[in-house]
Amino acid sequence: MRNQRSAAAGPKAKALGLGIGGIILFFLIWEATPRLGLVSDRYLPPASEVLGRLGQYLTEAAFWKDVADTMTSWALGLVIATVAAIVVGLIIGSSRFLRRATHTTIEFLRPIPSVALIPLAVLIFGTSIESTLLLVVYASFWQVLLQLLYGIADVDAVANDTAKSYGLGPLARVRYVIWPTALPYLMTGLRLAAAVALILAITAELIIGTPGLGKQIALTQSGGAISSMYALVLATGMIGVLINLGARIIEKRVLSWHPSVRGEVVL
């Protein structure tokens, strides 16, 4: 076991080192670009200036309130979308007739960009958090629903028929046959939906003006505080990275029994 952990730690440490090196190189190029006059510092301040402003933001209560507003919209929207997608997905996926009847409707509604709903959201809810939730839920819902439907379609028909022959009811078949097969697909959908939900939350705040980091980015841009604007953009990027890392950790823990991730989880 100890040898396995050591063997797994080597590639992980190398990947981490390469990742950190890439980030450092990115900031060095960023720092050099305005200082060498390749781009005016009016439009692209040096990275050191932006990072310094980001450090100041981290000490301000108003910044953390904006973060809390954004994360509230993100979390609520993601939870609503996930619950709705699971319920709808299990209902549709359990019936061949419903899968065929709803296929065209799903394919029609899914490609509609969530930002196209901004006028509708503002018309109904104004600049309240409900406008942001409408966009977040709509975008995240399809990510989870489609993955769940793919998972249900991948259920072994023989296993399902065997469960029926042994007298398992619909709920029991969902628990013991459908759920274990669909869960990896569901976790993939959740990971994708978590990223999409953050993008839509920031977009809604940026365009509609609901409270959060997106609104502050728009305010700093219109006020000419370019360093502050870039600092807030970096903050949203850092939040996105943390969300992705958290989603991957949860996915690996939940699917520790699955062959696709079993070797990656350290017990």
C-alpha positions in Angstrom: 0.0 0.0 0.0 2.8 2.3 0.9 4.6 1.6 -2.4 1.3 2.3 -4.3 1.0 5.7 -2.6 4.6 6.6 -3.4 4.1 5.6 -7.0 1.0 7.7 -7.3 2.5 10.7 -5.5 5.3 11.1 -8.1 3.1 11.9 -11.1 0.8 14.1 -9.0 3.8 16.1 -7.7 5.1 16.5 -11.2 1.7 17.7 -12.5 1.4 20.1 -9.6 4.9 21.5 -10.3 4.1 22.0 -14.0 0.9 23.7 -13.1 2.5 26.1 -10.7 5.3 26.7 -13.2 2.7 27.6 -15.9 1.0 30.1 -13.6 4.3 31.7 -12.7 5.2 32.0 -16.4 1.8 33.5 -17.2 2.3 36.2 -14.6 5.8 36.9 -15.8 4.6 37.4 -19.3 1.8 39.6 -18.1 4.2 41.7 -16.0 6.6 42.2 -18.9 4.0 43.0 -21.5 3.0 46.5 -20.3 6.4 47.3 -18.9 8.0 46.7 -22.3 5.4 49.0 -23.9 3.8 46.2 -25.9 0.4 47.2 -24.4 -0.4 50.4 -22.7 -0.7 50.1 -18.9 -3.9 52.0 -19.2 -5.5 48.9 -20.6 -3.3 46.2 -19.0 -1.7 47.1 -15.7 1.4 45.1 -14.6 0.5 41.8 -12.9 2.3 43.0 -9.7 -0.1 46.0 -9.5 -3.2 43.8 -10.0 -2.0 41.2 -7.5 -1.4 44.0 -5.0 -4.9 45.3 -5.5 -6.3 41.8 -5.1 -4.4 41.5 -1.8 -6.1 44.7 -0.6 -9.5 43.3 -1.6 -8.9 40.3 0.5 -8.8 42.5 3.6 -12.0 44.4 2.8 -15.4 43.3 4.2 -17.2 44.7 1.2 -15.3 42.3 -1.1 -16.3 39.3 1.0 -19.9 40.4 0.9 -19.8 40.4 -2.9 -18.2 37.0 -2.8 -21.0 35.8 -0.5 -23.7 37.2 -2.8 -22.1 35.5 -5.8 -21.7 32.1 -4.0 -25.2 32.3 -2.7 -26.6 32.7 -6.2 -24.3 29.9 -7.4 -25.2 27.4 -4.7 -28.9 28.0 -4.7 -29.1 27.8 -8.5 -27.0 24.7 -8.6 -29.0 22.9 -5.9 -32.4 23.8 -7.5 -31.1 22.7 -11.0 -29.7 19.4 -9.6 -32.8 18.4 -7.7 -35.0 19.2 -10.7 -32.8 17.4 -13.1 -32.6 14.3 -11.0 -36.4 14.1 -10.6 -37.1 14.8 -14.2 -34.3 12.6 -15.5 -35.4 9.6 -13.4 -39.0 10.0 -14.6 -38.1 10.4 -18.3 -35.3 7.8 -18.2 -37.5 5.2 -16.7 -40.0 5.2 -19.6 -39.0 4.5 -23.2 -42.2 6.3 -24.3 -41.2 9.5 -22.4 -37.7 9.4 -23.7 -39.0 9.4 -27.3 -41.7 11.9 -26.6 -39.4 14.4 -24.9 -36.3 14.0 -27.1 -37.2 16.7 -29.6 -38.3 19.1 -26.9 -35.0 18.7 -25.0 -33.0 19.1 -28.2 -34.9 22.3 -29.0 -34.6 23.9 -25.5 -31.1 22.8 -24.6 -29.1 24.9 -27.1 -30.9 28.1 -26.2 -28.2 30.4 -24.6 -29.0 31.3 -21.0 -28.0 34.9 -21.7 -30.8 35.1 -24.2 -33.2 34.9 -21.2 -31.8 38.0 -19.6 -34.6 40.3 -21.0 -37.2 37.8 -19.7 -35.5 37.6 -16.3 -35.3 41.4 -15.9 -38.9 41.7 -17.0 -40.2 39.2 -14.5 -37.8 39.7 -11.5 -36.0 43.0 -12.1 -32.5 43.2 -10.6 -33.2 40.8 -7.7 -31.4 37.5 -7.1 -34.3 35.6 -8.7 -33.1 36.9 -12.1 -29.6 35.4 -11.5 -31.2 32.2 -10.3 -33.3 31.9 -13.5 -30.2 31.9 -15.6 -28.1 29.7 -13.4 -30.9 27.1 -13.0 -31.6 27.0 -16.7 -28.0 26.6 -17.7 -27.1 24.0 -15.0 -30.3 22.0 -15.4 -29.4 20.7 -18.9 -25.9 19.7 -17.9 -27.2 17.4 -15.1 -30.2 16.2 -17.0 -28.4 15.1 -20.2 -25.7 13.3 -18.3 -28.3 11.5 -16.1 -30.2 10.5 -19.2 -27.0 9.1 -20.8 -26.4 7.2 -17.6 -29.9 5.7 -17.4 -29.6 4.7 -21.1 -26.4 2.9 -20.3 -28.1 0.6 -17.7 -27.7 -3.1 -18.6 -31.0 -4.3 -20.0 -30.4 -7.8 -18.8 -29.8 -6.6 -15.2 -32.9 -4.5 -15.3 -35.0 -7.4 -16.6 -33.5 -9.7 -14.0 -34.5 -7.2 -11.3 -38.0 -7.2 -12.6 -38.2 -11.0 -12.7 -37.2 -11.1 -9.0 -40.1 -8.8 -8.2 -38.2 -5.5 -7.6 -40.5 -2.6 -7.9 -39.7 0.7 -9.7 -38.1 2.4 -6.6 -36.0 -0.7 -5.8 -34.8 -0.9 -9.4 -33.8 2.7 -9.3 -31.9 2.2 -6.1 -30.1 -1.1 -6.9 -29.8 -1.1 -10.7 -30.2 2.3 -12.3 -28.6 4.5 -9.6 -25.2 2.7 -9.5 -24.9 2.9 -13.3 -26.1 6.5 -13.6 -24.2 7.9 -10.7 -20.8 8.4 -12.5 -22.7 10.2 -15.3 -24.5 12.3 -12.7 -21.3 13.3 -11.0 -19.8 14.4 -14.3 -23.0 16.5 -14.9 -22.6 18.1 -11.5 -19.0 19.0 -12.1 -19.9 20.6 -15.4 -22.9 22.3 -13.9 -20.9 23.8 -11.1 -18.6 25.6 -13.5 -21.5 26.7 -15.7 -23.4 28.0 -12.7 -20.5 30.2 -11.7 -20.2 31.6 -15.2 -23.9 32.4 -15.4 -24.0 33.9 -11.9 -21.1 36.3 -12.8 -22.7 37.1 -16.2 -26.0 37.9 -14.6 -24.4 40.2 -12.1 -22.3 41.9 -14.8 -25.2 42.6 -17.2 -28.3 42.7 -14.9 -26.6 44.4 -12.0 -27.6 41.9 -9.2 -25.3 42.1 -6.2 -22.0 40.2 -6.5 -18.6 40.2 -8.0 -19.9 40.6 -11.5 -21.6 43.9 -10.6 -18.4 45.2 -9.0 -16.4 44.3 -12.1 -18.9 46.4 -14.2 -18.7 49.3 -11.7 -14.8 49.3 -11.6 -14.7 49.2 -15.4 -17.1 52.1 -15.8 -15.2 54.0 -13.1 -11.9 53.6 -14.8 -10.4 51.5 -11.9 -8.7 49.1 -14.3 -6.4 47.4 -11.7 -9.4 46.8 -9.5 -11.3 45.3 -12.4 -8.5 42.9 -13.3 -8.2 42.0 -9.6 -11.8 41.1 -9.4 -11.6 39.1 -12.6 -8.7 37.1 -11.0 -10.8 36.6 -7.9 -13.6 35.0 -10.0 -11.0 32.8 -11.7 -9.7 31.6 -8.3 -13.2 30.8 -7.2 -13.7 28.8 -10.4 -10.5 26.8 -9.7 -11.6 26.1 -6.1 -15.0 25.0 -7.3 -13.5 22.7 -9.9 -11.1 21.2 -7.4 -13.9 20.7 -4.8 -16.1 19.0 -7.4 -13.3 16.6 -8.4 -12.6 15.7 -4.8 -16.2 15.0 -4.1 -16.5 13.0 -7.4 -13.6 10.8 -6.5 -14.9 10.2 -3.0 -18.4 9.4 -4.1 -17.1 7.1 -6.9 -14.3 5.5 -4.9 -15.9 2.2 -5.7 -16.0 2.8 -9.5 -13.2 1.4 -11.7 -12.6 4.7 -13.4 -11.4 6.4 -10.2 -10.8 3.6 -7.8 -7.0 3.6 -8.4 -6.8 7.4 -7.9 -8.3 7.5 -4.4 -6.0 7.1 -1.5 -7.7 5.1 1.2 
